[in-house]
Amino acid sequence: MVKTAPGQKTLQGATTIQLSDVQVGDRVLVRGAGADGGGPISASTVVIMKQGDVANRQQQEIQDWQRRGAGGIVRSIDSASGAIVVAAGLNRTMTIQTSPQTEFLRYAPDSVKFSDARKSTISDIKAGDQLRARGNRSADGQQITAETVISGSFRNIAGTVTAVDAASNTLTVTDLIAKQPATVKVTADTQMRKIPPEMGQRIAAFLRRGAGGQQGNGTPGAQSAQPVGVGTGLRGGGQPGMSGGQGGPGGQNGPPDFQRMIRAMPAATLADLQKGDAVMIVTTQGSAGEPVTALTLLSGVEPILTAAPTQTSAANLLSGWSMGGGEGEPQ
């Protein structure tokens, strides 16, 4: 019986431990022969990862995604060169440069958990997908050399709450564009935030300026829509600000980082929602006739939808904020 650290690919460096060292919550890998009739396994090798070590590893992964991650909506894919172009800001794109060493992951169709993501390839990615990559960024911030890429096809809903069912953890939303009702299920993995009124007005003012002359035929969630969100966008004291900053183009005059701003906003619950509230939601695609599952949900968006209803879809504001919930999740 040996103990190894999370993330190790071999047992080199593993240390011998005793059964008394194993605790509830530790991870165990057992190799051996199974008894007939489903009896106990006769173990030849037992590998232990301590619960605390796993938790520390997960926290490090989350922090690394926050520090070196970026993403947006996929615009184009060049499988030959490994280059993926994503819309990562208002009228701004970023290139995700992959290589044979890049790890590709794909969200399961009906799961919002990062831990449920499956091994994938660049050929599984298509235009319109939401994508997040982790790696080293170029000096100008326009390219990431990706170590890990996770992608998925999600539905984007911007609309008004018509009903909340606390017993079933669902809400019904009328999509402002499709003019159709959608039943959305909220789970423990759904990330919910509420925009304070003052911040909603500030974001709306920025979008009105940025959308000037660009209303066109864009629709929320359409492939042509531009997800906004680069830079740091934080003021002193950790409060979200409206300027760009480190990590994004434009310096202090660059676009705000809506994704980081959202992370700093107050958490919300299903009980906070009422009939008539405006929401933006990113959900799983779901199955026909079944509720979709919310990945992220943002309320307090009334001034934002009023400011630029044809451009401020859930994809625009929430893309890349947090695609998932689980170990090592991208944030």
Sequence and secondary structure as in RCSB ss.txt:
>XXXX:A:sequence
MVKTAPGQKTLQGATTIQLSDVQVGDRVLVRGAGADGGGPISASTVVIMKQGDVANRQQQEIQDWQRRGAGGIVR
SIDSASGAIVVAAGLNRTMTIQTSPQTEFLRYAPDSVKFSDARKSTISDIKAGDQLRARGNRSADGQQITAETVI
SGSFRNIAGTVTAVDAASNTLTVTDLIAKQPATVKVTADTQMRKIPPEMGQRIAAFLRRGAGGQQGNGTPGAQSA
QPVGVGTGLRGGGQPGMSGGQGGPGGQNGPPDFQRMIRAMPAATLADLQKGDAVMIVTTQGSAGEPVTALTLLSG
VEPILTAAPTQTSAANLLSGWSMGGGEGEPQ
>XXXX:A:secstr
 EE  TT SS TT EE  GGG  TT EEEEEEEE GGG  EEEEEEEEE HHHHHHHHHHHHHHHHHHEEEEEEE
EEETTTTEEEEEEETTEEEEEE  TT EEEE  TT   GGG EE  GGG  TT EEEEEEEE TTSSEEEEEEEE
EE EEEEEEEEEEEETTTTEEEEEETTT  EEEEE  TT EEEE  HHHHHHHHHHHHHHTTT  TT  TT TT 
     S  B GGG B SS  TTSTTGGGS   HHHHHHTS B  GGG  TT EEEEEEE   TTS EEEEEEEE 
 HHHHHH TTT  HHHHHTTT    STT   
